[in-house]
Amino acid sequence: MEIKTYGLNAVRTAEPQESGDFPTSGLEELCRTYKNSGEFIEEEPTITPEECDQVDDPIFELVEKGKKYVKFSIFDYSPETLKALKGGTVLDGKWYEPTSVEEITKAVEIETKTGLKFQFPKARIIAKFNAKLVKNGLSLLEVIVRPLSPAPNKPSVIIGK
C-alpha cells in the first residue's frame, strides 16, 4: 500500500520514557508552525573507504548513518512557549532567558495533514531567534528537533499511522 503525505498538522511533545518506547499518553501540542517552514532532513551517510596498496578499489567501506533532524519555524513568542523551547523561567508574565544553555529533551511527534506520524521517542529541542523586526513579516523562532538514541536497541525514528 502506497502512503502519500503532505503538510504539517501538529507538533506534540511528552516526557521521554525510560524504556525508550514512544509514549502512549501525555502528548501535548507544543506550538503552531509558520507556513511551509517544516522539513525532515537526513544528511548523507559518512563513508570511510579502507584501502590497500595492491588494488585501487576499496577493500571495505565503513558506513555511518547520516544525522536526522526536523526543522521548522514558529511565530509564538509567549513566555510559556519560549520556556518550553529555550528553557529559562517565567515570572509575572515575562520570559527570562537562562544564564546557560539548558538541555531540553522530549518525545516528539510530528503529524502531517494526512495523519502520518513521525515519532521520535527521545529528541533534543534547540530553538534560536530569527527575529526580523519588519513591518511586513512576523518575527520567527527557528526550532530544530534532533532525534537521540532513546535506549539500547530502540529506534530513534518511528514513522506510521
N, C-alpha and C positions, 0 to 999 in steps of 0.2 A: 504494500500500500504506500503510495507516494504522499508525503506530507509537505505542503507548501505553507509558508508563513510570511507574515509581514507586520510591520508596525510594532509599537511598544505600548502595551496596555497598562502595565503596573510594575512597580519595583517594590518588593516587600522584603522585610528582614525579620529575623528572630535570633535568639541566642543559639550559638552552635551547640550541638550535642557532643558529649564526651565520647560517645560510641562512634562518632564520625558519620552517623546516618543523618539524612536531611530531616529537620523537624516536621512532625505531622500536625502540630498546632502552634499557636502563638505568633503566627506571621502577621505583621502589621505593615501598612503602606508607609514607605519611607518618604516619598516625595513624588511630585509630578515632574515630568521631564519636558525640556524645551523641544519644540517640534524638530523632528528629523536629526536629533543630535545623538541618538543611541547607536552603538555598534558593539559587536562582539568580535574580538580580534584574536587570531592565533599567529604568533610570529613564526618565521621559518625555523625549522629544527637546526640545531648545531651539528654539523657533520665533520668528524675528525678522521681523515684517512690515515691509516697506518701503512707504511710502505717499506719496501726492502730495496737493496741496491741492484738486485738481479732483474727486476721487472719494472716496467713503467707504471702499470696499473696498481692501485692499492691492493694489498693482500687482505685487508679487513677495514671496515669503517665503524667507528663508534658514533652512535646517533643519540642525541638528547632531544627530548620533546621541546617544541617551541613554547614559550611562555604565552599564557592566555590572559585576556582581561576584557572587561566590559567598560565602556566609556560612554558617558552621557553628560549633558548639561542641565542644570536646573535654574529656576529663577526665584525660588523661595528663600528670602533672607530672614525668615522668622528666627528668633533666638533658639527655639526648640530644634528647628532643622539644622541650624549652624552647630549646635551642640551635638546632635546625632552624627553629623558628618565630619566635624573637626575637633570634637571634644570641648573642653573648657567648661564654663559654668554659666548659668542663667540666674540673674538676680534683678529683681524689680523690673522685669520685662526687657532686660538688656542682656546681650551675649557678651561674655568676657573671654577673650582668647586664652588658651592655656599657655603657660610660660615655657613649656617644652612640647615636643610632638607627642601626641597621645596615640597609642596603637588602638585602632577601632576594628574589632574583629566580629563579624556577624555571619549567620547563614543568610544567603541572599537568593531571592527568586525573581527572575525577570520573566514576565508573562507577555507574550505577543498578542496582537489583536485576534489571532485565530485560536488562542488558548494553549499554544505550545509553551512549555515552561523550560527555562534554562535555570537549573538549580545548582547552587554552589554551597555545599554543606558547611564550609568554612572559608571565609574570604576576608581580606583586608580591604577596608574602605579608606580611600585617600581623596580629599577634596582640596581644590585650590581656587582662589579667587580669580575671576576673569571679568572684572567689573569695569566695563566701558561705560563711563558716565556721559551718555549721549542722549540727545532729545528724542531720537527716533529708534531706540532699541533698549532692550532690557539688560540690566547687569546680571551676569551669569556666574554660577559656580560650576566648575568642571569636576566631575566625580569619576574616579577610577575604582573599579572593583577587581581585585586580583585574587583568583582562587588559590587557596592553600591546601596542603595535604590535611584532610580532616582527622585521619587516624591511620595506623598501619593497615595496608591492603584495602583501603577505602578510596573510591574515586573522588576527584575534586570537582568534576563536572558531570551533571546528570541532565539529559535532555529528553523530554517526552510530555505527553498529556496526562 
